[in-house]
Amino acid sequence: MHRTQIYLEDSQYEMLRARARHEGTSLAAVIRKILNDYLGGDRSRKDSDDFRAVIGIGEGDGSRVAENYEDYLYGADS
């Protein structure tokens, strides 16, 4: 990781600071995330996609849930 210094407009700084507070993270982390999103992401991290992070967390026998989704959502008696 490299340390760098940038100049921000007051409004940019305030928006970034508010976002960092909202996300509970540092200003630097917010800037890195924005840059990764803008530049095409960090391709070295496979778990950077929130959707992909949930793949494989479930249990089951591999049956096709989509075919009988109503049974799983509302119960087999519906």
N, C-alpha and C positions, 0 to 999 in steps of 0.2 A: 504494500500500500504506500502511496506517495502523499506527502503533505503538500498542500498548495494554498495559496491565498487569492481571494477574488474580491472585487468590489461589487456591491449590490446597491440597487436603489433602495431607499427607505421602505417603499411599499413592498418590494420583493422580500426584503428581510422580514418585515412584519408578517407577511403571508406565510413564509417558510417557518417562522417561529411559531405561529399559531398552529400550523399543521403538525409540527413536531410535538407541541403540547398535546394536541388532540390524539395523536398516535402513540404518545407516551415514549417517544424516542428522541434522539439528539438531532440537532439541526444538520449535522454532517451526514447522518444516516438518511435523512429525508432527501438531501441533495444527491447522495449516491443513488438512491432509488429512482429519483426523477431522471438522472443521467442514464441509468441502466435502461429504463423504459424508453427514453428518447433514442438511445443508441442501439436498440435492439436487444437489450437484456444481457444478463450475465450468462453466457452459454456454458460456463463451467459448472453452474449449479443446476442440476436436473430438477430439484424441488422448488424452483423459483416460481412455478406456475401453481397458484393456489388450488386450481381444479385437480391438477395431477397429484397434489399432496394427499388427496383422499382415496386414490386408487389403491385397492388392496387392503383397506382397513376393515372390510366386512368379512363375515363368515358365511359359509354356505357350501353347497355341493356343486355349484356351477350351473344349476338349473336355470332355465330362461324365465327370469322374473318378469320381464316385459310382457310376456304372453299372458300372464295371470296377475298383472299388477293390482287389479281391484281386490283380489284376495289378500294381498299383502298390505294394502292400504286400509281396507275396510273390513277385513275378515272374510273367511271362506263362506260365511252364511249370507252374505249380501247378494 
